[in-house]
Amino acid sequence: MSIYDYKVLDNQGNEVSLANYKDKVLLIVNTATGCGFTPQYEGLENLYQELNEKGFEILDFPCNQFAGQAPGTDEEIHEFCTLKYHTSFKRFKKIKVNGKEEDPLYTYLKDQKSGTMGKRIKWNFTKFLVDRNGNVVGRYAPTDKPADIKEDIIKLL
């Protein structure tokens, strides 16, 4: 399978095929609104504003698996992100990224790129970088700020 074979639900509950993102460079991030890393939304939005016209997309997957740091409904999460951080990139339905109920997309991403804890996602704001051909080419820890990975993204554009 390729990343383009997966379908996910957007924050309105509509099915979205990742095939819609063919020929784009993707940064796929599991996020939370009440996490110490939540201010990374600002850096993510800066990357998106600067690089989107060149073929860059951010796919935001809220996740409440880590200390309950993404409480609230999908609508409340979206409202928080757009009002506080002015995010404009695509936000999807809240998912699980580890365990028996993890989203199949995250099973695939983790199979493609392991991290310091093996395949397991350590915390919110783990980032996966996908090239224009759908290859998962990078995995970044929550401590890696968006600005720190900008050059890796530019190389793929």
Buried (B, 14 or more C-beta within 10 A) or exposed (E): EEBBEBEBBBBEEEEBEBEEBEEBBBBBBBBBBBBEBBEBBBBBBEBBEEBBEEBBBBBBBBBBBBEEBBEBEBEEBBEBBBEEBEBEBBBBBBBBBBEEEBBEBBBBBBEBBEBEEEBBBBBBBBBBBBBBEBBBBBBBBBEBBBEEBBEBBBEBE
